[in-house]
Amino acid sequence: MIRYALKCPDGHEFDSWFQSAAAYDTLAQAGHLSCAVCGAAQVSKMLMAPQVAVDKARAPQKPQTEPQTEPQTGVQTDPKADPQIGALAQMRRAVEENATYVGRNFARQARDMHEGTAPDAPIYGEASAAEARALLQDGVPVLPLPFRPRKKLQ
């Protein structure tokens, strides 16, 4: 695994883990990387200093509280370090508290609500890119979330 510091054209900086340097290159060339904050498709690596192993007896002590890392994306989630990360965390809480997770049934349920065959309710879940495109083309108001559902991660 390799961790890269990344940046989007809007100046948002975030970290992400990749299986290898080649995996990063493959994802970048295929256009599968996006900013963890704004979703911008142009993401580039930032200059990074390598981490060097040191003698723990001589090393300065790190603070006991480390920022949490989002398991699926490897993105740091320390709201104190970056207000945008705090805003994303707040958005996640609001979605999870006020909407129902419907998993892979999202496209069907969103379409049924749009067509009036199911009652309107706040939902979130998963859809393939093709399903999302079809919903948008049919006028179903959907938006991608900038995070993966926790229920999917468990």
N, C-alpha and C positions, 0 to 999 in steps of 0.2 A: 504494500500500500504506500501511496505517496500523497502528501498533502501539498496543495498549491494555494497560495494567496491569489485571489482573483479580483478583477475590477471590471466594471461596466463603463460605457461611455459617459454615464451620468455621475461617475465618481463613487459609486457604491462599492465598498470593499468587503470581501467575505472570504472565508476559507472553505475548501471542499477537498474531500479525499477521493482518490482514483486508484484503480487496481494497479496501474503502472503508468509510466510516462506515455507509452504507446496508446493506452486506453484513453488518456486525456486527448491526445492528438486525434484519435479516431472519432471521439465524441464531438470535438471542436469542428472537425472537417465536415461531419454529418449535420452540423447545426443543432445538436442536442444539448447544448449548454445554454443556460440563461441565468440572469442575475437573480440572486436569492431575494433581493429586495423589490426591484421594479419589474423583473421579468424580461429585461432587454436581452435580445438574442446575441448581441456582440459582447463576448466576455474574453478578457485576455489575462494572461499570467502577469503577476507583478514580480518585481525583483525581490528575491528572498535570500536570506543568509541560511546556510545549512545549519542544522542542529548538530552540535558536537558533543559527544559523550564526555562527561567530566567525572572526576572523583567526587562521590557524594559527600565525603567527609569535608572536602574543601569548598564544595559548591554552596552558594548562598541559598538560604531556605526560601522556598516559594510560599506564597500565601496559601492558607488551607482551602480557600474557596476558589475553585477553578470554574471557568464558564462551562456550562453544559454544552454538549454537542448533539445536534439532531442526528439520530441514528441513520436515517435513510440518506441524508444529503451530506453529512459531515459538516454542516454549517454551524458555526459558533452561535450559541443562543444566550448570550449574556446581556440582558437589557440595560445594565448599567454601563457597559462598554460602548453601546451604540444605540441611540434612540430609535433608529429604524428597526433594529432587532426587537426592541421593546414594543414597537407598534405592531410588528408581525405576531409577537406573542399575544398581545391583546386581541388581535384579529382572530387568532386561533381559538382563544378562550371564548370569544363572542360566538363564533360559528359553532363550537362544540356545545355551548350552553343553550343556544337558541334554535338549532337545527337538528334534524334527525339524520344519522348516517344510514344510507341505504345501499352502500357498497356498489357492486357491479350492476345493480338495478337502476342506477341513477338515470341513464338515458331514457329508459322506458317510463319511469315515474315522472320525469320532467316533461316528457311528451304528453303523457296522460293528463297531467295538470294543465298544460297549455291547451289541450283540446277539450278540456272540461269534463273528461271522463273520470277524473279523480279530484278530490278536494285539494285546494291550494294549501300548501304547507311548506315551511322552510326545510329544505333537504340539502344534503351534500353527499358526494360519493365519488365513484370512479366511472370514467368513460374512456373509450379508446379515442384516438385522434379522429378517426373516421366518424364515430358516433357524435363527437362534439361538433365536427364540421356540419354533419347532417342536421343536428339540432339548430345550429346558428342559421343555416340556409333556410330552414323552415320557420324562422322567426321565433324560436324558443329562446327566451332570455337566460343564457347561462354564462358563467365566467369561470375561468380556471382559478383555483386557489393556489397561493404561493407556498404551499406546504402540503405534505402527505398526511392523510388522516392517521391519527394515532391508532385507531382501531385496526388499520391495515398493518401498522408496524408491530403490533403485538402478536 
